[in-house]
Amino acid sequence: MNQQAVVMTLVYGTGAVGVAVCLGYGLWRFLGLALGAAGRAFEPRTPGATDPRIAPYSGGEPTQPAYWARQMWLDSRSAALFAARTVWFLLTRHWLGKVVGDRLLHGRHGRSGIRAENGLGRLIRRMLAPGIALSALLSALLASAVLLCVALVFAVQLALVALGALAAVLAGRSAERLWKLARGVRMKCPYPGCYRPFPLAVHLCPDCGAAHRELRPGGFGALRHVCRCGRALATTAMTGRRRLTAHCPHCDRPLPPAVGTTRVVHLPLIGGTSAGKTMLMAAMLDGLRSWSHQSGLTVEFASPEDLREANTLGRQLNQSGWTLKTQGGQPRALMLLVGRGRRRRLLYLYDPMGESLRDADTTRRQSYLAHADGVLLVADVLASPVVRRSLRAGDPELAAAARPADLGPVETYAGFTGELQGLGGRRQRLAVATVVTKRDALDRLTSLPRPADPVDDWLSGIGLDDLVRTLGHDFAAARYWAVSARAATGAGALDSEQRRAAEPVLWLLSRTGLRVGRLTEGRRS
């Protein structure tokens, strides 16, 4: 009985010691060291030195994923591992191994390790060893439970942070999408051989020139991406991305700065060889500038290359009065920024070779037609067989001197109209501006009435009524002009003729929401 009482006394004493040491010291020691180790996982390392905790990103984007998208979870995992390893180390190595096993069981002091001078002291320390071991186990278990609760609360906070970041990404993308939708922005490449649409351009870092293909709110950052050189880059056009140099993601050629912020209007000039398309385009450029001097219209070239192309065209006209024949299979769009008030349009003018629209195969390769927002039909009526047969008394010689096109307007339109429908599928929603060219030559003919408004009635009167009816049926809207490109370009150009040459473009732009329709309506009235 006395033996049982001794055993129970030892058991209760051991339990009391274990509980007292656990609650008075051990638990707090475990928690303090474990939380401190977890906190060091989030501490910054030496400034300027490589941080081994940041795993290198091996993807194609020259930036690191956003902290919340990747490193936050890695740091949290490291913090949990540090805390768990600290608890395990304290339990097995320090308390059970060092304090209990190496010191108390050998009669030494638990902290200092000094051996007791007498047997009684060594016996007392050996009797405390089970209680200290029990306190270590209790401290480790309670600390683990508390740390698990802390980890769960922290995980909820991390999830809220991630959800908040994802919400910011979604808000940023949605805001930019709505902003582009409100402005009617659709990005397409203007270069021959490409002409492909794309949702996001490639943006170059202004410091190191690195190409960022995913510069938008996402896993690399909601508001900004940090380039590998350390430069912070805005992720939306509304916050400054528009100031970066942009390239087409398909052909890697430079794009004008306005391509991602301004609605693009694609207008191809359709006409036969020698119909006067290039001269008409030069007259349209001069006419737009003339309108800008007399109204609130603003006109500027979208890039230095467009300015050089326009200057080259102007020099040709000033030197010879003619433009060189258009070469190449697919045209590069001449890009202009045209605006009035707060609205602007990025105008893509395409001047293809006449041969490229002669049959279905060559027309099918003109993939820019699929993006057309309107059509500029260049009609050289002197090339029409019906008109040529009606010429009398010296007029055939005058017509030949005007260098008529190889195909008349009826034949030109018939050659490309089917493929236009197949490429874009939107012909009945488009408008066509038909421009009768070489009006200066037509004015000198005595066999034909002089061109006069309304031009569609004049076309019907000279035998091209089928063309007028077909255009009115095939397109949502059709209007007609008669222009002398020679009188609108070069030395001694007439300002009124220049503005007349630009009216078809302004009318087509007005159908996209640009408020320029009153300019042409006022002149026509």
C-alpha positions in Angstrom: 0.0 0.0 0.0 2.8 2.3 0.9 4.5 1.4 -2.4 1.3 2.3 -4.4 1.1 5.6 -2.6 4.7 6.4 -3.5 4.1 5.5 -7.1 1.0 7.7 -7.2 2.8 10.5 -5.5 5.5 10.3 -8.2 3.0 10.2 -11.0 1.0 13.2 -9.7 4.2 15.0 -8.9 5.5 14.4 -12.4 2.2 15.5 -13.9 2.1 18.6 -11.7 5.7 19.5 -12.7 4.9 18.9 -16.4 1.7 21.1 -16.3 3.4 23.8 -14.3 6.5 24.0 -16.5 4.3 23.8 -19.7 2.0 26.6 -18.7 4.5 28.7 -17.0 7.3 28.5 -19.5 7.4 25.7 -22.0 4.3 26.5 -24.1 5.3 30.2 -24.5 8.9 29.2 -25.3 7.7 26.9 -28.0 5.2 29.5 -29.4 7.7 32.3 -29.3 10.5 30.5 -31.1 8.1 28.9 -33.7 6.4 32.2 -34.5 9.7 34.0 -34.7 11.0 31.3 -37.1 7.9 31.7 -39.2 8.2 35.4 -39.2 11.8 35.3 -40.5 10.5 33.6 -43.6 8.9 36.9 -44.6 11.7 39.2 -43.5 13.8 40.9 -46.3 17.3 39.7 -46.8 20.4 41.9 -47.3 19.5 44.8 -49.7 21.2 44.3 -53.0 21.9 40.7 -52.5 20.2 37.8 -54.3 17.4 36.4 -52.2 17.5 32.5 -52.3 13.9 32.3 -51.4 12.8 33.8 -54.7 12.6 31.0 -57.2 13.7 32.1 -60.7 10.9 32.4 -63.3 11.7 30.3 -66.4 8.8 31.5 -68.5 9.0 33.7 -71.6 7.8 36.9 -70.0 10.7 39.1 -68.8 9.3 39.7 -65.3 8.5 37.9 -62.1 5.0 36.7 -61.2 3.2 39.0 -58.8 3.9 38.4 -55.1 0.3 37.3 -54.4 0.3 34.9 -57.4 3.4 32.9 -56.5 5.9 34.0 -53.9 3.2 34.7 -51.2 2.3 31.0 -51.2 6.0 29.9 -51.3 6.8 32.2 -48.3 3.7 30.9 -46.4 4.8 27.3 -47.0 8.3 28.1 -45.9 6.9 29.8 -42.8 4.8 26.8 -41.9 7.8 24.5 -42.4 10.1 26.7 -40.3 7.5 26.7 -37.5 7.0 22.9 -37.6 10.8 22.3 -37.7 11.3 24.6 -34.8 8.7 22.8 -32.6 10.2 19.4 -33.6 13.8 20.6 -32.9 12.8 22.1 -29.5 11.1 18.9 -28.5 13.5 16.2 -29.7 16.9 17.9 -29.7 16.7 20.6 -27.0 14.2 19.4 -24.4 14.2 15.6 -24.6 17.7 15.3 -26.0 19.8 18.0 -24.3 17.9 19.1 -21.2 16.4 15.8 -20.1 18.7 13.2 -21.7 22.1 14.9 -21.4 21.6 17.0 -18.3 18.8 16.1 -15.8 19.2 12.3 -16.1 22.9 12.8 -15.3 22.3 15.0 -12.3 23.2 18.2 -14.1 21.4 21.5 -14.1 18.9 21.8 -16.9 20.1 25.2 -18.2 23.7 25.5 -17.2 24.6 21.8 -17.3 26.6 22.0 -14.0 26.7 18.7 -12.1 25.2 18.7 -8.6 27.9 18.5 -5.8 26.0 15.9 -3.7 23.9 12.8 -4.4 20.7 14.4 -3.1 20.9 17.2 -5.6 21.6 14.7 -8.4 18.7 12.5 -7.3 16.3 15.5 -7.3 17.3 16.4 -10.8 16.8 12.9 -12.0 13.3 12.8 -10.4 12.5 16.1 -12.2 13.5 14.6 -15.6 10.1 12.8 -16.3 8.1 16.0 -15.4 10.3 18.1 -17.7 9.9 15.6 -20.5 6.2 15.6 -20.0 6.1 19.4 -20.0 8.1 19.3 -23.3 5.5 17.0 -24.9 2.6 19.0 -23.6 4.2 22.2 -24.7 4.8 20.8 -28.2 1.3 19.5 -28.5 -0.4 22.7 -27.3 1.9 24.9 -29.4 1.2 22.8 -32.5 -2.6 23.2 -31.9 -2.2 27.0 -31.4 0.0 27.2 -34.5 -2.5 25.2 -36.5 -5.2 27.7 -35.6 -2.9 30.6 -36.5 -2.1 28.9 -39.8 -5.8 28.4 -40.6 -6.5 32.1 -39.8 -3.5 33.1 -41.9 -4.6 30.9 -44.8 -8.0 32.6 -44.7 -6.2 36.0 -44.9 -4.1 34.8 -47.7 -7.1 33.6 -49.6 -8.8 37.0 -49.1 -5.6 38.8 -50.3 -5.6 36.5 -53.4 -9.3 37.1 -54.0 -8.8 40.8 -53.7 -5.9 40.7 -56.2 -7.9 38.6 -58.6 -10.8 41.0 -58.2 -8.4 43.9 -59.1 -7.2 41.9 -62.1 -10.8 41.3 -63.2 -11.7 44.9 -62.6 -8.7 46.1 -64.5 -9.4 43.9 -67.5 -13.1 44.6 -67.5 -12.5 48.3 -67.3 -10.1 48.3 -70.2 -12.4 46.0 -72.2 -15.4 48.3 -71.6 -13.2 51.3 -72.4 -12.1 49.8 -75.7 -15.7 48.8 -76.4 -17.0 52.3 -75.8 -14.3 53.7 -78.1 -14.7 50.9 -80.7 -11.1 50.0 -80.5 -10.2 46.8 -82.5 -6.4 46.3 -82.9 -5.2 45.0 -86.3 -1.8 45.0 -87.9 -1.4 47.4 -90.8 1.5 45.6 -92.5 1.3 43.5 -95.7 1.6 39.8 -95.1 0.1 40.1 -91.7 -3.1 42.2 -91.4 -4.0 40.0 -88.4 -6.1 41.2 -85.4 -4.7 40.8 -81.9 -6.1 41.4 -78.4 -2.8 42.8 -77.0 0.3 44.2 -78.5 3.8 43.5 -77.5 5.2 46.4 -75.4 8.9 47.2 -75.0 10.5 48.3 -71.7 11.8 51.8 -72.2 14.9 51.0 -70.2 16.1 47.6 -71.4 14.0 47.0 -74.5 12.6 43.7 -73.2 9.4 42.6 -75.0 6.4 42.1 -72.7 3.7 40.1 -74.3 1.4 39.9 -71.3 1.4 43.5 -70.1 -2.1 43.6 -68.7 -3.7 42.9 -65.3 -2.9 39.3 -64.5 -0.6 36.9 -62.7 2.4 39.2 -63.2 0.6 42.1 -61.5 -2.7 43.8 -61.3 -1.7 47.5 -61.6 1.9 47.1 -62.9 4.5 44.6 -63.9 8.1 45.0 -62.8 10.5 44.3 -65.7 13.6 42.2 -65.0 15.6 45.5 -65.1 13.5 46.9 -62.3 11.3 49.3 -64.3 7.7 49.3 -63.3 5.3 49.2 -66.3 1.6 50.2 -66.3 -0.7 47.3 -67.2 -3.6 49.2 -68.9 -3.8 51.9 -71.5 -5.7 54.1 -69.1 -2.8 54.1 -66.6 0.1 54.8 -69.0 0.7 51.7 -71.1 -0.1 53.7 -74.2 3.2 55.6 -73.8 5.3 52.4 -74.4 6.5 51.4 -77.8 4.3 48.6 -79.2 4.9 45.9 -81.8 2.6 43.5 -83.6 2.6 40.1 -81.7 2.5 38.3 -85.1 5.0 40.0 -87.3 7.0 42.0 -84.6 6.8 45.2 -86.6 6.3 48.6 -84.8 2.8 49.9 -84.4 1.7 53.5 -84.1 1.1 54.7 -80.5 -2.6 55.2 -81.0 -3.3 51.6 -82.2 -4.5 50.4 -78.7 -6.4 53.5 -77.7 -8.1 54.8 -80.8 -10.7 53.2 -83.0 -9.2 52.0 -86.3 -11.1 52.6 -89.5 -10.0 50.5 -92.5 -10.7 52.0 -95.9 -9.3 50.3 -99.0 -9.2 52.1 -102.4 -10.6 49.8 -105.0 -9.9 50.5 -108.7 -8.2 49.2 -111.8 -4.6 49.8 -112.8 -4.1 53.5 -113.7 -7.6 54.4 -112.4 -5.9 57.1 -110.3 -6.0 55.5 -106.8 -2.6 56.8 -105.7 -3.2 60.3 -107.0 -6.6 60.3 -105.3 -5.1 59.2 -102.0 -2.6 62.1 -102.3 -5.5 64.5 -103.0 -7.4 63.1 -100.0 -4.3 63.7 -97.7 -4.1 67.3 -99.0 -7.8 67.7 -98.6 -7.9 66.5 -95.0 -5.1 69.0 -94.2 -7.1 71.7 -96.0 -10.2 70.9 -93.9 -8.1 71.1 -90.8 -7.1 74.7 -91.6 -10.7 75.8 -91.9 -12.5 73.8 -89.2 -12.0 72.0 -86.0 -10.7 68.9 -87.8 -7.3 67.6 -86.6 -5.1 65.5 -88.9 -1.7 64.1 -88.1 0.4 61.2 -89.3 0.3 58.2 -87.0 4.1 57.5 -87.3 7.2 59.0 -88.9 7.1 56.3 -91.6 3.7 57.5 -92.7 5.0 61.1 -92.9 7.9 60.0 -95.0 5.6 58.1 -97.3 3.3 61.1 -97.8 6.3 63.4 -98.4 7.6 61.0 -101.0 4.3 61.0 -102.7 4.1 64.8 -102.7 7.6 65.1 -104.2 6.6 62.8 -107.1 3.6 64.9 -107.9 5.5 68.2 -107.7 8.2 66.9 -110.0 6.2 65.2 -112.7 2.6 65.7 -112.0 2.1 61.9 -111.8 2.6 59.2 -109.2 4.6 56.0 -109.7 2.6 52.9 -110.3 1.8 51.0 -107.1 4.1 48.0 -106.7 4.0 44.9 -104.5 1.4 42.3 -103.8 -0.1 43.7 -100.6 -0.1 47.3 -99.5 1.0 48.8 -96.3 -1.7 50.9 -94.8 -1.0 54.7 -94.7 -2.1 55.7 -91.2 -3.6 59.0 -90.1 -5.0 60.2 -86.9 -8.2 62.2 -87.7 -10.2 63.8 -85.0 -12.8 66.4 -84.2 -13.6 67.5 -80.7 -12.8 64.7 -78.2 -13.2 61.9 -80.7 -10.5 60.5 -82.9 -10.1 57.8 -85.5 -6.9 56.0 -86.6 -7.5 55.8 -90.4 -5.9 53.0 -92.3 -5.8 53.8 -96.1 -4.9 50.9 -98.3 -3.8 51.5 -101.9 -3.4 48.1 -103.6 -2.3 47.4 -107.1 -5.1 47.2 -109.6 -3.9 43.8 -110.6 -4.3 42.4 -107.1 -8.1 42.8 -107.4 -8.6 41.4 -110.9 -9.6 37.8 -110.0 -10.8 35.7 -107.1 -7.4 34.2 -106.3 -5.5 37.5 -106.0 -8.4 39.2 -104.2 -8.5 36.4 -101.6 -4.9 37.2 -100.7 -5.9 40.8 -99.8 -6.9 39.8 -96.2 -7.2 43.4 -95.1 -10.6 43.5 -96.9 -12.0 41.4 -94.1 -11.5 44.3 -91.7 -12.9 47.0 -94.1 -15.2 49.6 -92.4 -16.1 51.1 -95.8 -15.0 51.0 -99.4 -13.6 53.8 -101.6 -14.5 52.7 -105.2 -12.3 54.6 -107.6 -14.2 54.8 -110.9 -12.4 55.7 -114.1 -15.4 55.9 -116.5 -13.0 56.5 -119.4 -12.1 52.8 -119.2 -15.7 51.7 -119.5 -16.5 50.1 -122.9 -20.0 51.7 -122.8 -18.5 55.2 -122.4 -15.7 54.6 -124.9 -18.2 53.7 -127.6 -20.0 56.9 -127.1 -17.0 59.2 -127.7 -17.0 61.2 -130.9 -14.9 63.9 -132.7 -11.5 63.8 -131.1 -12.7 62.8 -127.7 -11.1 59.3 -128.0 -7.7 61.0 -128.3 -8.4 63.1 -125.2 -9.5 60.0 -123.3 -6.3 58.1 -124.3 -4.2 61.0 -123.1 -5.8 60.7 -119.6 -4.3 57.2 -119.3 -7.5 55.2 -118.7 -7.5 52.2 -116.5 -7.2 48.7 -117.8 -10.7 47.8 -116.5 -13.8 49.9 -116.2 -15.6 50.4 -112.9 -18.2 47.8 -113.6 -15.6 45.1 -114.3 -13.4 46.2 -111.4 -16.3 46.0 -108.9 -17.4 42.6 -110.4 -13.9 41.2 -109.9 -13.7 41.8 -106.1 -17.3 42.1 -104.8 -17.8 38.3 -104.3 -14.5 37.9 -102.4 -15.2 41.0 -100.3 -18.4 39.3 -99.1 -16.5 36.1 -98.5 -13.6 37.7 -96.6 -15.6 40.0 -94.4 -19.2 38.8 -94.6 -20.2 42.4 -93.8 -20.8 44.0 -97.2 -24.4 44.8 -96.6 -23.5 46.6 -93.4 -20.8 48.7 -95.1 -20.9 52.0 -97.0 -19.3 52.6 -100.4 -18.0 56.0 -101.5 -17.7 56.0 -105.3 -15.3 58.6 -106.6 -15.2 59.4 -110.3 -11.6 60.4 -111.1 -10.0 62.4 -113.9 -12.8 65.0 -113.9 -10.4 67.5 -115.6 -10.3 65.2 -118.6 -14.1 64.5 -118.5 -14.7 68.3 -118.5 -12.9 68.6 -121.9 -15.0 66.0 -123.6 -17.8 67.1 -125.9 -19.4 63.7 -126.3 -20.4 63.4 -122.6 -22.2 65.8 -120.3 -19.9 67.4 -117.8 -19.9 65.7 -114.4 -22.3 67.4 -112.0 -24.1 66.7 -108.7 -25.8 64.4 -108.2 -23.0 62.2 -109.6 -25.1 59.0 -109.5 -27.6 60.6 -111.9 -24.7 61.6 -114.1 -23.3 58.0 -114.1 -26.8 56.7 -115.0 -27.0 59.2 -117.8 -23.7 58.0 -119.5 -24.7 54.4 -119.4 -23.5 53.2 -116.0 -26.9 52.9 -114.4 -26.3 49.2 -113.7 -23.3 50.1 -111.5 -25.4 52.6 -109.5 -28.2 50.1 -109.0 -25.7 47.3 -108.0 -23.9 49.5 -105.4 -27.2 50.7 -103.9 -28.3 47.1 -103.6 -25.1 45.6 -102.3 -24.1 48.2 -99.6 -25.9 49.7 -96.7 -25.2 53.2 -98.1 -23.7 54.6 -101.3 -22.6 58.2 -102.2 -20.9 59.6 -105.2 -18.3 62.3 -106.0 -16.4 63.5 -109.1 -12.9 64.7 -108.4 -9.9 65.9 -110.4 -6.9 64.6 -108.5 -4.6 66.5 -110.7 -6.3 69.8 -109.8 -6.1 68.9 -106.1 -2.3 67.9 -106.0 1.0 69.3 -106.9 1.9 72.9 -107.7 -1.1 75.2 -108.1 -3.5 72.8 -106.4 -7.0 74.2 -105.9 -8.1 74.3 -102.3 -11.7 73.7 -103.2 -10.8 70.6 -105.2 -8.6 69.3 -102.3 -11.5 69.5 -99.9 -13.8 67.8 -102.4 -11.3 65.0 -102.7 -11.4 64.5 -98.9 -15.2 64.4 -98.6 -15.6 60.7 -99.4 -13.2 59.9 -96.5 -15.0 62.3 -94.1 -18.3 60.8 -95.0 -17.1 57.3 -94.3 -15.5 58.5 -91.1 -18.8 60.1 -90.1 -20.5 56.7 -90.3 -18.1 55.4 -87.6 -19.3 58.1 -85.1 -16.7 60.9 -85.9 -18.6 64.1 -86.0 -17.4 65.4 -89.4 -20.5 64.8 -91.5 -21.6 68.5 -91.1 -18.5 69.6 -92.9 -19.3 67.9 -96.2 -23.1 68.5 -95.8 -22.5 72.2 -95.5 -20.4 72.4 -98.6 -22.8 70.2 -100.7 -25.8 72.3 -99.6 
